[in-house]
């Protein structure tokens, strides 16, 4: 079973050679009332038997009712705030060693622009891999003074 963890930060980047995530101002859960740029970091532990498969993922922002948060884009069109893609671990090889007892790790970071979120509301980022929800993180936007 794939396990995951999400963390909010002021800034984050993925170091491709090492596969590590670098974080600044990590671990917040309260922002605003004007939401600044930020980042979300994800950490996955993938069992060896699933490590060779290409895994589809969706990271989406929902409101307190778990409805997709939508923002205006071109000419009144509304679009859900989400990221979709595929996760794959290259060269995941099983060699019969005891290392197979330790799941493979995969980390990522996504930079976020300032989002037009409603002050005084709670939101949640949800990470789904395949059809399973593997991680989520909630945060609140301060009410306006």
TAPEZI-V180773 format. One line per field, one symbol per residue. ss: DSSP state (H for helix, E for strand, L for the rest). psi: psi as a letter, one per 40 degrees, with the letter a starting at -180 (. if undefined). A space follows every 10 residues. Layout:
BEGIN
ss = ???
psi = ???
END
This chain:
BEGIN
ss = LLEEEEEEEL EEEEELLLLE EEEELLLLLE ELLLLLLEEE EEEEEELHHH HLLLEEEEEE EEELLLLELE EELHHHLEEE LEEEEEELLL LLLLLLLHHH HLLEEEEEEE EELLLLLLLL LEEEEEEEEL LEEEEEEEEE ELLLL
psi = hhiihihiid iiihhddeei hhihfieieh iadhhiiaih hihihhidee deihhhihhi hiadefihhi ihbhfehhhi hihiaihhhi fhhheeiede ehiiihiihh hhihhgihie iiihhhhhhb ehheiihiii hiii.
END
